[in-house]
Amino acid sequence: TTDVAATGMLGSKGDYFWSGYFCTYYIVDPKENLITVFMSQRFPYTDFYREKMRQLVYQAIID
């Protein structure tokens, strides 16, 4: 991510992520020293789980 505000998602500049076909998902955020992996077998694909996981993970970070 180069512009966090433009994504509309929680995160840090420099993070990267990937969504898979069956709603698998990972985030790597070097700034927060964070790696997250979410595995599922959900078809059809929906952004709901990706958005919810990202929200829960970033809200749990304590500075």
PDB file of N, CA, C, O and CB in Angstrom:
ATOM      1  N   THR A   1       0.848  -1.178   0.000  1.00  0.00           N
ATOM      2  CA  THR A   1       0.000   0.000   0.000  1.00  0.00           C
ATOM      3  C   THR A   1       0.888   1.233   0.000  1.00  0.00           C
ATOM      4  O   THR A   1       1.802   1.355   0.816  1.00  0.00           O
ATOM      5  CB  THR A   1      -0.961   0.002   1.219  1.00  0.00           C
ATOM      6  N   THR A   2       0.614   2.133  -0.909  1.00  0.00           N
ATOM      7  CA  THR A   2       1.374   3.382  -0.951  1.00  0.00           C
ATOM      8  C   THR A   2       0.550   4.559  -0.447  1.00  0.00           C
ATOM      9  O   THR A   2       1.118   5.555   0.000  1.00  0.00           O
ATOM     10  CB  THR A   2       1.856   3.658  -2.370  1.00  0.00           C
ATOM     11  N   ASP A   3      -0.778   4.466  -0.508  1.00  0.00           N
ATOM     12  CA  ASP A   3      -1.658   5.532  -0.025  1.00  0.00           C
ATOM     13  C   ASP A   3      -2.787   4.889   0.778  1.00  0.00           C
ATOM     14  O   ASP A   3      -3.800   4.476   0.214  1.00  0.00           O
ATOM     15  CB  ASP A   3      -2.226   6.391  -1.216  1.00  0.00           C
ATOM     16  N   VAL A   4      -2.609   4.809   2.093  1.00  0.00           N
ATOM     17  CA  VAL A   4      -3.567   4.118   2.958  1.00  0.00           C
ATOM     18  C   VAL A   4      -4.945   4.764   2.880  1.00  0.00           C
ATOM     19  O   VAL A   4      -5.952   4.059   2.829  1.00  0.00           O
ATOM     20  CB  VAL A   4      -3.073   4.115   4.407  1.00  0.00           C
ATOM     21  N   ALA A   5      -5.006   6.085   2.870  1.00  0.00           N
ATOM     22  CA  ALA A   5      -6.293   6.781   2.833  1.00  0.00           C
ATOM     23  C   ALA A   5      -7.090   6.429   1.578  1.00  0.00           C
ATOM     24  O   ALA A   5      -8.316   6.334   1.633  1.00  0.00           O
ATOM     25  CB  ALA A   5      -6.077   8.290   2.904  1.00  0.00           C
ATOM     26  N   ALA A   6      -6.419   6.239   0.466  1.00  0.00           N
ATOM     27  CA  ALA A   6      -7.103   5.935  -0.796  1.00  0.00           C
ATOM     28  C   ALA A   6      -7.707   4.529  -0.803  1.00  0.00           C
ATOM     29  O   ALA A   6      -8.647   4.274  -1.557  1.00  0.00           O
ATOM     30  CB  ALA A   6      -6.132   6.080  -1.961  1.00  0.00           C
ATOM     31  N   THR A   7      -7.190   3.616   0.017  1.00  0.00           N
ATOM     32  CA  THR A   7      -7.707   2.244   0.024  1.00  0.00           C
ATOM     33  C   THR A   7      -9.020   2.127   0.790  1.00  0.00           C
ATOM     34  O   THR A   7      -9.820   1.232   0.516  1.00  0.00           O
ATOM     35  CB  THR A   7      -6.679   1.302   0.629  1.00  0.00           C
ATOM     36  N   GLY A   8      -9.247   3.024   1.748  1.00  0.00           N
ATOM     37  CA  GLY A   8     -10.439   2.927   2.573  1.00  0.00           C
ATOM     38  C   GLY A   8     -10.369   1.796   3.583  1.00  0.00           C
ATOM     39  O   GLY A   8     -11.387   1.429   4.169  1.00  0.00           O
ATOM     40  N   MET A   9      -9.171   1.231   3.798  1.00  0.00           N
ATOM     41  CA  MET A   9      -8.982   0.123   4.731  1.00  0.00           C
ATOM     42  C   MET A   9      -7.986   0.529   5.811  1.00  0.00           C
ATOM     43  O   MET A   9      -7.171   1.430   5.613  1.00  0.00           O
ATOM     44  CB  MET A   9      -8.497  -1.149   3.991  1.00  0.00           C
ATOM     45  N   LEU A  10      -8.062  -0.144   6.950  1.00  0.00           N
ATOM     46  CA  LEU A  10      -7.046   0.042   7.974  1.00  0.00           C
ATOM     47  C   LEU A  10      -5.748  -0.584   7.489  1.00  0.00           C
ATOM     48  O   LEU A  10      -5.767  -1.588   6.777  1.00  0.00           O
ATOM     49  CB  LEU A  10      -7.492  -0.576   9.330  1.00  0.00           C
ATOM     50  N   GLY A  11      -4.634  -0.001   7.869  1.00  0.00           N
ATOM     51  CA  GLY A  11      -3.346  -0.541   7.460  1.00  0.00           C
ATOM     52  C   GLY A  11      -2.257   0.491   7.593  1.00  0.00           C
ATOM     53  O   GLY A  11      -2.465   1.560   8.167  1.00  0.00           O
ATOM     54  N   SER A  12      -1.089   0.170   7.060  1.00  0.00           N
ATOM     55  CA  SER A  12       0.079   1.048   7.123  1.00  0.00           C
ATOM     56  C   SER A  12       0.668   1.197   5.733  1.00  0.00           C
ATOM     57  O   SER A  12       0.521   0.320   4.882  1.00  0.00           O
ATOM     58  CB  SER A  12       1.141   0.499   8.111  1.00  0.00           C
ATOM     59  N   LYS A  13       1.329   2.309   5.518  1.00  0.00           N
ATOM     60  CA  LYS A  13       2.055   2.482   4.266  1.00  0.00           C
ATOM     61  C   LYS A  13       3.135   1.401   4.204  1.00  0.00           C
ATOM     62  O   LYS A  13       3.900   1.226   5.152  1.00  0.00           O
ATOM     63  CB  LYS A  13       2.677   3.926   4.153  1.00  0.00           C
ATOM     64  N   GLY A  14       3.191   0.686   3.094  1.00  0.00           N
ATOM     65  CA  GLY A  14       4.182  -0.375   2.929  1.00  0.00           C
ATOM     66  C   GLY A  14       3.651  -1.768   3.207  1.00  0.00           C
ATOM     67  O   GLY A  14       4.359  -2.751   2.986  1.00  0.00           O
ATOM     68  N   ASP A  15       2.407  -1.877   3.693  1.00  0.00           N
ATOM     69  CA  ASP A  15       1.870  -3.223   3.894  1.00  0.00           C
ATOM     70  C   ASP A  15       1.489  -3.833   2.549  1.00  0.00           C
ATOM     71  O   ASP A  15       1.305  -3.119   1.563  1.00  0.00           O
ATOM     72  CB  ASP A  15       0.645  -3.193   4.844  1.00  0.00           C
ATOM     73  N   TYR A  16       1.373  -5.142   2.520  1.00  0.00           N
ATOM     74  CA  TYR A  16       0.915  -5.812   1.307  1.00  0.00           C
ATOM     75  C   TYR A  16       0.058  -7.006   1.702  1.00  0.00           C
ATOM     76  O   TYR A  16       0.152  -7.521   2.817  1.00  0.00           O
ATOM     77  CB  TYR A  16       2.118  -6.258   0.421  1.00  0.00           C
ATOM     78  N   PHE A  17      -0.779  -7.433   0.763  1.00  0.00           N
ATOM     79  CA  PHE A  17      -1.766  -8.458   1.081  1.00  0.00           C
ATOM     80  C   PHE A  17      -2.204  -9.168  -0.187  1.00  0.00           C
ATOM     81  O   PHE A  17      -1.901  -8.740  -1.300  1.00  0.00           O
ATOM     82  CB  PHE A  17      -2.980  -7.846   1.800  1.00  0.00           C
ATOM     83  N   TRP A  18      -2.930 -10.273   0.011  1.00  0.00           N
ATOM     84  CA  TRP A  18      -3.450 -11.030  -1.121  1.00  0.00           C
ATOM     85  C   TRP A  18      -4.729 -11.731  -0.699  1.00  0.00           C
ATOM     86  O   TRP A  18      -4.839 -12.222   0.425  1.00  0.00           O
ATOM     87  CB  TRP A  18      -2.406 -12.053  -1.640  1.00  0.00           C
ATOM     88  N   SER A  19      -5.689 -11.773  -1.601  1.00  0.00           N
ATOM     89  CA  SER A  19      -6.931 -12.517  -1.387  1.00  0.00           C
ATOM     90  C   SER A  19      -6.975 -13.684  -2.358  1.00  0.00           C
ATOM     91  O   SER A  19      -6.685 -13.530  -3.545  1.00  0.00           O
ATOM     92  CB  SER A  19      -8.178 -11.599  -1.567  1.00  0.00           C
ATOM     93  N   GLY A  20      -7.339 -14.849  -1.848  1.00  0.00           N
ATOM     94  CA  GLY A  20      -7.446 -16.024  -2.702  1.00  0.00           C
ATOM     95  C   GLY A  20      -8.882 -16.308  -3.120  1.00  0.00           C
ATOM     96  O   GLY A  20      -9.816 -15.671  -2.631  1.00  0.00           O
ATOM     97  N   TYR A  21      -9.052 -17.253  -4.012  1.00  0.00           N
ATOM     98  CA  TYR A  21     -10.337 -17.563  -4.637  1.00  0.00           C
ATOM     99  C   TYR A  21     -11.405 -18.009  -3.640  1.00  0.00           C
ATOM    100  O   TYR A  21     -12.574 -17.661  -3.805  1.00  0.00           O
ATOM    101  CB  TYR A  21     -10.146 -18.634  -5.672  1.00  0.00           C
ATOM    102  N   PHE A  22     -11.036 -18.762  -2.622  1.00  0.00           N
ATOM    103  CA  PHE A  22     -11.994 -19.254  -1.637  1.00  0.00           C
ATOM    104  C   PHE A  22     -11.927 -18.461  -0.338  1.00  0.00           C
ATOM    105  O   PHE A  22     -12.090 -19.027   0.743  1.00  0.00           O
ATOM    106  CB  PHE A  22     -11.748 -20.725  -1.357  1.00  0.00           C
ATOM    107  N   CYS A  23     -11.690 -17.170  -0.437  1.00  0.00           N
ATOM    108  CA  CYS A  23     -11.660 -16.240   0.700  1.00  0.00           C
ATOM    109  C   CYS A  23     -10.468 -16.466   1.627  1.00  0.00           C
ATOM    110  O   CYS A  23     -10.538 -16.129   2.809  1.00  0.00           O
ATOM    111  CB  CYS A  23     -12.940 -16.363   1.496  1.00  0.00           C
ATOM    112  N   THR A  24      -9.384 -17.024   1.115  1.00  0.00           N
ATOM    113  CA  THR A  24      -8.147 -17.037   1.891  1.00  0.00           C
ATOM    114  C   THR A  24      -7.531 -15.649   1.774  1.00  0.00           C
ATOM    115  O   THR A  24      -7.782 -14.930   0.807  1.00  0.00           O
ATOM    116  CB  THR A  24      -7.151 -18.158   1.389  1.00  0.00           C
ATOM    117  N   TYR A  25      -6.731 -15.280   2.753  1.00  0.00           N
ATOM    118  CA  TYR A  25      -6.249 -13.909   2.780  1.00  0.00           C
ATOM    119  C   TYR A  25      -5.017 -13.815   3.664  1.00  0.00           C
ATOM    120  O   TYR A  25      -4.927 -14.499   4.683  1.00  0.00           O
ATOM    121  CB  TYR A  25      -7.347 -12.953   3.276  1.00  0.00           C
ATOM    122  N   TYR A  26      -4.068 -12.972   3.280  1.00  0.00           N
ATOM    123  CA  TYR A  26      -2.958 -12.685   4.180  1.00  0.00           C
ATOM    124  C   TYR A  26      -2.597 -11.210   4.112  1.00  0.00           C
ATOM    125  O   TYR A  26      -2.849 -10.531   3.116  1.00  0.00           O
ATOM    126  CB  TYR A  26      -1.737 -13.553   3.834  1.00  0.00           C
ATOM    127  N   ILE A  27      -2.000 -10.735   5.198  1.00  0.00           N
ATOM    128  CA  ILE A  27      -1.493  -9.364   5.308  1.00  0.00           C
ATOM    129  C   ILE A  27      -0.075  -9.453   5.846  1.00  0.00           C
ATOM    130  O   ILE A  27       0.190 -10.225   6.768  1.00  0.00           O
ATOM    131  CB  ILE A  27      -2.408  -8.468   6.239  1.00  0.00           C
ATOM    132  N   VAL A  28       0.828  -8.683   5.289  1.00  0.00           N
ATOM    133  CA  VAL A  28       2.165  -8.490   5.846  1.00  0.00           C
ATOM    134  C   VAL A  28       2.326  -6.989   6.031  1.00  0.00           C
ATOM    135  O   VAL A  28       2.221  -6.222   5.074  1.00  0.00           O
ATOM    136  CB  VAL A  28       3.306  -9.100   4.912  1.00  0.00           C
ATOM    137  N   ASP A  29       2.580  -6.576   7.265  1.00  0.00           N
ATOM    138  CA  ASP A  29       2.725  -5.159   7.582  1.00  0.00           C
ATOM    139  C   ASP A  29       4.044  -4.961   8.328  1.00  0.00           C
ATOM    140  O   ASP A  29       4.094  -5.123   9.548  1.00  0.00           O
ATOM    141  CB  ASP A  29       1.515  -4.641   8.432  1.00  0.00           C
ATOM    142  N   PRO A  30       5.108  -4.614   7.609  1.00  0.00           N
ATOM    143  CA  PRO A  30       6.417  -4.446   8.244  1.00  0.00           C
ATOM    144  C   PRO A  30       6.431  -3.362   9.325  1.00  0.00           C
ATOM    145  O   PRO A  30       7.130  -3.507  10.328  1.00  0.00           O
ATOM    146  CB  PRO A  30       7.448  -4.117   7.196  1.00  0.00           C
ATOM    147  N   LYS A  31       5.678  -2.293   9.141  1.00  0.00           N
ATOM    148  CA  LYS A  31       5.670  -1.198  10.125  1.00  0.00           C
ATOM    149  C   LYS A  31       5.149  -1.681  11.477  1.00  0.00           C
ATOM    150  O   LYS A  31       5.678  -1.298  12.520  1.00  0.00           O
ATOM    151  CB  LYS A  31       4.808  -0.024   9.618  1.00  0.00           C
ATOM    152  N   GLU A  32       4.120  -2.514  11.460  1.00  0.00           N
ATOM    153  CA  GLU A  32       3.520  -3.022  12.698  1.00  0.00           C
ATOM    154  C   GLU A  32       4.138  -4.346  13.143  1.00  0.00           C
ATOM    155  O   GLU A  32       3.726  -4.910  14.157  1.00  0.00           O
ATOM    156  CB  GLU A  32       2.021  -3.196  12.515  1.00  0.00           C
ATOM    157  N   ASN A  33       5.132  -4.850  12.386  1.00  0.00           N
ATOM    158  CA  ASN A  33       5.750  -6.145  12.684  1.00  0.00           C
ATOM    159  C   ASN A  33       4.667  -7.234  12.749  1.00  0.00           C
ATOM    160  O   ASN A  33       4.581  -7.990  13.717  1.00  0.00           O
ATOM    161  CB  ASN A  33       6.545  -6.080  14.028  1.00  0.00           C
ATOM    162  N   LEU A  34       3.847  -7.290  11.694  1.00  0.00           N
ATOM    163  CA  LEU A  34       2.635  -8.094  11.688  1.00  0.00           C
ATOM    164  C   LEU A  34       2.553  -8.982  10.453  1.00  0.00           C
ATOM    165  O   LEU A  34       2.804  -8.538   9.332  1.00  0.00           O
ATOM    166  CB  LEU A  34       1.416  -7.198  11.764  1.00  0.00           C
ATOM    167  N   ILE A  35       2.199 -10.236  10.677  1.00  0.00           N
ATOM    168  CA  ILE A  35       1.840 -11.157   9.600  1.00  0.00           C
ATOM    169  C   ILE A  35       0.542 -11.828  10.025  1.00  0.00           C
ATOM    170  O   ILE A  35       0.444 -12.353  11.135  1.00  0.00           O
ATOM    171  CB  ILE A  35       2.988 -12.220   9.313  1.00  0.00           C
ATOM    172  N   THR A  36      -0.453 -11.812   9.145  1.00  0.00           N
ATOM    173  CA  THR A  36      -1.747 -12.414   9.436  1.00  0.00           C
ATOM    174  C   THR A  36      -2.148 -13.316   8.277  1.00  0.00           C
ATOM    175  O   THR A  36      -2.008 -12.942   7.113  1.00  0.00           O
ATOM    176  CB  THR A  36      -2.823 -11.327   9.688  1.00  0.00           C
ATOM    177  N   VAL A  37      -2.648 -14.508   8.600  1.00  0.00           N
ATOM    178  CA  VAL A  37      -3.127 -15.438   7.582  1.00  0.00           C
ATOM    179  C   VAL A  37      -4.532 -15.882   7.976  1.00  0.00           C
ATOM    180  O   VAL A  37      -4.770 -16.293   9.112  1.00  0.00           O
ATOM    181  CB  VAL A  37      -2.162 -16.670   7.430  1.00  0.00           C
ATOM    182  N   PHE A  38      -5.452 -15.797   7.032  1.00  0.00           N
ATOM    183  CA  PHE A  38      -6.826 -16.244   7.241  1.00  0.00           C
ATOM    184  C   PHE A  38      -7.134 -17.301   6.188  1.00  0.00           C
ATOM    185  O   PHE A  38      -7.036 -17.037   4.990  1.00  0.00           O
ATOM    186  CB  PHE A  38      -7.844 -15.045   7.161  1.00  0.00           C
ATOM    187  N   MET A  39      -7.504 -18.494   6.636  1.00  0.00           N
ATOM    188  CA  MET A  39      -7.797 -19.594   5.718  1.00  0.00           C
ATOM    189  C   MET A  39      -9.278 -19.951   5.827  1.00  0.00           C
ATOM    190  O   MET A  39      -9.818 -20.071   6.927  1.00  0.00           O
ATOM    191  CB  MET A  39      -6.901 -20.836   6.027  1.00  0.00           C
ATOM    192  N   SER A  40      -9.921 -20.119   4.686  1.00  0.00           N
ATOM    193  CA  SER A  40     -11.318 -20.538   4.670  1.00  0.00           C
ATOM    194  C   SER A  40     -11.598 -21.283   3.372  1.00  0.00           C
ATOM    195  O   SER A  40     -10.755 -21.339   2.477  1.00  0.00           O
ATOM    196  CB  SER A  40     -12.270 -19.321   4.825  1.00  0.00           C
ATOM    197  N   GLN A  41     -12.773 -21.843   3.286  1.00  0.00           N
ATOM    198  CA  GLN A  41     -13.234 -22.512   2.074  1.00  0.00           C
ATOM    199  C   GLN A  41     -14.626 -21.976   1.763  1.00  0.00           C
ATOM    200  O   GLN A  41     -15.614 -22.707   1.828  1.00  0.00           O
ATOM    201  CB  GLN A  41     -13.244 -24.082   2.241  1.00  0.00           C
ATOM    202  N   ARG A  42     -14.693 -20.698   1.426  1.00  0.00           N
ATOM    203  CA  ARG A  42     -15.970 -20.021   1.176  1.00  0.00           C
ATOM    204  C   ARG A  42     -16.104 -19.730  -0.304  1.00  0.00           C
ATOM    205  O   ARG A  42     -15.241 -19.082  -0.896  1.00  0.00           O
ATOM    206  CB  ARG A  42     -16.081 -18.712   1.997  1.00  0.00           C
ATOM    207  N   PHE A  43     -17.196 -20.213  -0.909  1.00  0.00           N
ATOM    208  CA  PHE A  43     -17.470 -19.912  -2.311  1.00  0.00           C
ATOM    209  C   PHE A  43     -18.938 -19.536  -2.420  1.00  0.00           C
ATOM    210  O   PHE A  43     -19.774 -20.219  -1.828  1.00  0.00           O
ATOM    211  CB  PHE A  43     -17.119 -21.126  -3.246  1.00  0.00           C
ATOM    212  N   PRO A  44     -19.283 -18.508  -3.131  1.00  0.00           N
ATOM    213  CA  PRO A  44     -18.414 -17.660  -3.942  1.00  0.00           C
ATOM    214  C   PRO A  44     -17.634 -16.671  -3.085  1.00  0.00           C
ATOM    215  O   PRO A  44     -17.967 -16.444  -1.921  1.00  0.00           O
ATOM    216  CB  PRO A  44     -19.232 -16.910  -4.983  1.00  0.00           C
ATOM    217  N   TYR A  45     -16.599 -16.088  -3.669  1.00  0.00           N
ATOM    218  CA  TYR A  45     -15.751 -15.127  -2.981  1.00  0.00           C
ATOM    219  C   TYR A  45     -16.574 -13.933  -2.520  1.00  0.00           C
ATOM    220  O   TYR A  45     -17.469 -13.470  -3.227  1.00  0.00           O
ATOM    221  CB  TYR A  45     -14.604 -14.669  -3.891  1.00  0.00           C
ATOM    222  N   THR A  46     -16.262 -13.447  -1.338  1.00  0.00           N
ATOM    223  CA  THR A  46     -16.881 -12.235  -0.817  1.00  0.00           C
ATOM    224  C   THR A  46     -15.824 -11.426  -0.085  1.00  0.00           C
ATOM    225  O   THR A  46     -14.935 -11.996   0.548  1.00  0.00           O
ATOM    226  CB  THR A  46     -18.075 -12.569   0.122  1.00  0.00           C
ATOM    227  N   ASP A  47     -15.908 -10.113  -0.165  1.00  0.00           N
ATOM    228  CA  ASP A  47     -14.973  -9.234   0.548  1.00  0.00           C
ATOM    229  C   ASP A  47     -15.283  -9.143   2.035  1.00  0.00           C
ATOM    230  O   ASP A  47     -14.473  -8.612   2.795  1.00  0.00           O
ATOM    231  CB  ASP A  47     -14.998  -7.845  -0.060  1.00  0.00           C
ATOM    232  N   PHE A  48     -16.430  -9.645   2.468  1.00  0.00           N
ATOM    233  CA  PHE A  48     -16.839  -9.508   3.861  1.00  0.00           C
ATOM    234  C   PHE A  48     -15.777 -10.021   4.818  1.00  0.00           C
ATOM    235  O   PHE A  48     -15.424  -9.324   5.769  1.00  0.00           O
ATOM    236  CB  PHE A  48     -18.138 -10.244   4.098  1.00  0.00           C
ATOM    237  N   TYR A  49     -15.258 -11.225   4.591  1.00  0.00           N
ATOM    238  CA  TYR A  49     -14.289 -11.829   5.514  1.00  0.00           C
ATOM    239  C   TYR A  49     -12.950 -11.102   5.477  1.00  0.00           C
ATOM    240  O   TYR A  49     -12.301 -10.944   6.511  1.00  0.00           O
ATOM    241  CB  TYR A  49     -14.085 -13.306   5.177  1.00  0.00           C
ATOM    242  N   ARG A  50     -12.537 -10.665   4.308  1.00  0.00           N
ATOM    243  CA  ARG A  50     -11.290  -9.904   4.183  1.00  0.00           C
ATOM    244  C   ARG A  50     -11.391  -8.604   4.969  1.00  0.00           C
ATOM    245  O   ARG A  50     -10.490  -8.265   5.737  1.00  0.00           O
ATOM    246  CB  ARG A  50     -10.971  -9.611   2.696  1.00  0.00           C
ATOM    247  N   GLU A  51     -12.474  -7.885   4.780  1.00  0.00           N
ATOM    248  CA  GLU A  51     -12.650  -6.604   5.461  1.00  0.00           C
ATOM    249  C   GLU A  51     -12.782  -6.790   6.970  1.00  0.00           C
ATOM    250  O   GLU A  51     -12.200  -6.025   7.739  1.00  0.00           O
ATOM    251  CB  GLU A  51     -13.878  -5.879   4.915  1.00  0.00           C
ATOM    252  N   LYS A  52     -13.537  -7.795   7.401  1.00  0.00           N
ATOM    253  CA  LYS A  52     -13.740  -8.036   8.829  1.00  0.00           C
ATOM    254  C   LYS A  52     -12.437  -8.457   9.508  1.00  0.00           C
ATOM    255  O   LYS A  52     -12.124  -7.977  10.598  1.00  0.00           O
ATOM    256  CB  LYS A  52     -14.815  -9.112   9.041  1.00  0.00           C
ATOM    257  N   MET A  53     -11.670  -9.358   8.865  1.00  0.00           N
ATOM    258  CA  MET A  53     -10.409  -9.790   9.453  1.00  0.00           C
ATOM    259  C   MET A  53      -9.458  -8.612   9.607  1.00  0.00           C
ATOM    260  O   MET A  53      -8.851  -8.430  10.663  1.00  0.00           O
ATOM    261  CB  MET A  53      -9.766 -10.885   8.600  1.00  0.00           C
ATOM    262  N   ARG A  54      -9.330  -7.821   8.559  1.00  0.00           N
ATOM    263  CA  ARG A  54      -8.425  -6.669   8.597  1.00  0.00           C
ATOM    264  C   ARG A  54      -8.847  -5.697   9.697  1.00  0.00           C
ATOM    265  O   ARG A  54      -8.003  -5.185  10.432  1.00  0.00           O
ATOM    266  CB  ARG A  54      -8.399  -5.950   7.228  1.00  0.00           C
ATOM    267  N   GLN A  55     -10.137  -5.446   9.809  1.00  0.00           N
ATOM    268  CA  GLN A  55     -10.656  -4.553  10.838  1.00  0.00           C
ATOM    269  C   GLN A  55     -10.327  -5.076  12.239  1.00  0.00           C
ATOM    270  O   GLN A  55      -9.828  -4.322  13.075  1.00  0.00           O
ATOM    271  CB  GLN A  55     -12.170  -4.383  10.679  1.00  0.00           C
ATOM    272  N   LEU A  56     -10.596  -6.339  12.499  1.00  0.00           N
ATOM    273  CA  LEU A  56     -10.347  -6.913  13.823  1.00  0.00           C
ATOM    274  C   LEU A  56      -8.862  -6.915  14.181  1.00  0.00           C
ATOM    275  O   LEU A  56      -8.494  -6.602  15.313  1.00  0.00           O
ATOM    276  CB  LEU A  56     -10.889  -8.331  13.886  1.00  0.00           C
ATOM    277  N   VAL A  57      -8.016  -7.266  13.224  1.00  0.00           N
ATOM    278  CA  VAL A  57      -6.573  -7.319  13.485  1.00  0.00           C
ATOM    279  C   VAL A  57      -6.031  -5.932  13.813  1.00  0.00           C
ATOM    280  O   VAL A  57      -5.329  -5.767  14.810  1.00  0.00           O
ATOM    281  CB  VAL A  57      -5.827  -7.906  12.272  1.00  0.00           C
ATOM    282  N   TYR A  58      -6.341  -4.944  12.997  1.00  0.00           N
ATOM    283  CA  TYR A  58      -5.789  -3.607  13.220  1.00  0.00           C
ATOM    284  C   TYR A  58      -6.394  -2.922  14.443  1.00  0.00           C
ATOM    285  O   TYR A  58      -5.720  -2.112  15.081  1.00  0.00           O
ATOM    286  CB  TYR A  58      -6.013  -2.746  11.994  1.00  0.00           C
ATOM    287  N   GLN A  59      -7.637  -3.223  14.784  1.00  0.00           N
ATOM    288  CA  GLN A  59      -8.228  -2.655  15.993  1.00  0.00           C
ATOM    289  C   GLN A  59      -7.609  -3.255  17.253  1.00  0.00           C
ATOM    290  O   GLN A  59      -7.651  -2.634  18.316  1.00  0.00           O
ATOM    291  CB  GLN A  59      -9.737  -2.879  15.997  1.00  0.00           C
ATOM    292  N   ALA A  60      -7.039  -4.449  17.149  1.00  0.00           N
ATOM    293  CA  ALA A  60      -6.436  -5.111  18.308  1.00  0.00           C
ATOM    294  C   ALA A  60      -5.019  -4.623  18.606  1.00  0.00           C
ATOM    295  O   ALA A  60      -4.472  -4.941  19.662  1.00  0.00           O
ATOM    296  CB  ALA A  60      -6.414  -6.603  18.087  1.00  0.00           C
ATOM    297  N   ILE A  61      -4.421  -3.859  17.700  1.00  0.00           N
ATOM    298  CA  ILE A  61      -3.051  -3.374  17.909  1.00  0.00           C
ATOM    299  C   ILE A  61      -3.053  -2.278  18.965  1.00  0.00           C
ATOM    300  O   ILE A  61      -3.813  -1.313  18.882  1.00  0.00           O
ATOM    301  CB  ILE A  61      -2.438  -2.848  16.581  1.00  0.00           C
ATOM    302  N   ILE A  62      -2.193  -2.447  19.950  1.00  0.00           N
ATOM    303  CA  ILE A  62      -2.041  -1.451  21.016  1.00  0.00           C
ATOM    304  C   ILE A  62      -0.709  -0.759  20.819  1.00  0.00           C
ATOM    305  O   ILE A  62       0.338  -1.407  20.814  1.00  0.00           O
ATOM    306  CB  ILE A  62      -2.130  -2.106  22.440  1.00  0.00           C
ATOM    307  N   ASP A  63      -0.742   0.547  20.657  1.00  0.00           N
ATOM    308  CA  ASP A  63       0.504   1.311  20.458  1.00  0.00           C
ATOM    309  C   ASP A  63       1.228   1.543  21.753  1.00  0.00           C
ATOM    310  O   ASP A  63       2.289   2.167  21.764  1.00  0.00           O
ATOM    311  CB  ASP A  63       0.217   2.643  19.798  1.00  0.00           C
TER     312      ASP A  63
END
